[in-house]
Structure formats: C-alpha cells, structure tokens
C-alpha cells in the first residue's frame, strides 16, 4: 500500500498601508513559490 501526501504552500501577505505595501511587496513574490497567494 502506497500513501501519497501532497503539501501545498500558501503565502499570506500582510501590509500596514495596503496600496503602498502591496505595490512594494507583490512584485518581489514569485508565483512559483506558492500554490495560493492571499
């Protein structure tokens, strides 16, 4: 019996000032790093 487990990665981006923070942080986050970005 073979058991296969799949791990997933979720990145949660927390910013103090949402617009400026997202503009500064999100270009640095590569989509390949995670299955989901919140």
VMD Tcl script that draws the C-alpha trace (Angstrom):
set ca {
  {0.00 0.00 0.00}
  {1.45 3.32 -1.08}
  {0.30 6.54 0.57}
  {0.92 9.77 -1.31}
  {0.70 13.08 0.50}
  {0.73 16.39 -1.30}
  {1.87 19.51 0.50}
  {0.74 22.94 -0.53}
  {2.15 26.36 0.25}
  {0.01 29.43 0.89}
  {1.56 32.88 1.19}
  {-0.40 35.42 3.23}
  {0.70 39.00 2.56}
  {0.16 41.34 5.50}
  {0.67 45.04 4.85}
  {0.35 48.11 7.04}
  {-0.68 50.52 4.29}
  {-2.46 48.24 1.82}
  {-1.99 50.04 -1.51}
  {1.63 51.09 -0.98}
  {2.52 47.83 0.74}
  {1.08 45.61 -1.98}
  {2.78 47.65 -4.71}
  {6.11 47.25 -2.90}
  {5.86 43.59 -1.85}
  {3.93 41.77 -4.57}
  {6.41 42.32 -7.44}
  {9.01 40.53 -5.30}
  {6.81 37.45 -4.72}
  {7.15 34.85 -7.46}
  {4.04 32.87 -8.38}
  {6.11 29.67 -8.48}
  {6.76 29.90 -4.73}
  {3.22 29.04 -3.67}
  {0.02 27.31 -4.67}
  {-2.03 30.23 -3.38}
  {-1.28 33.87 -2.52}
  {-3.68 35.67 -0.19}
}
mol new
graphics top color blue
foreach p $ca { graphics top sphere $p radius 0.5 }
foreach p [lrange $ca 0 end-1] q [lrange $ca 1 end] { graphics top cylinder $p $q radius 0.2 }
display resetview
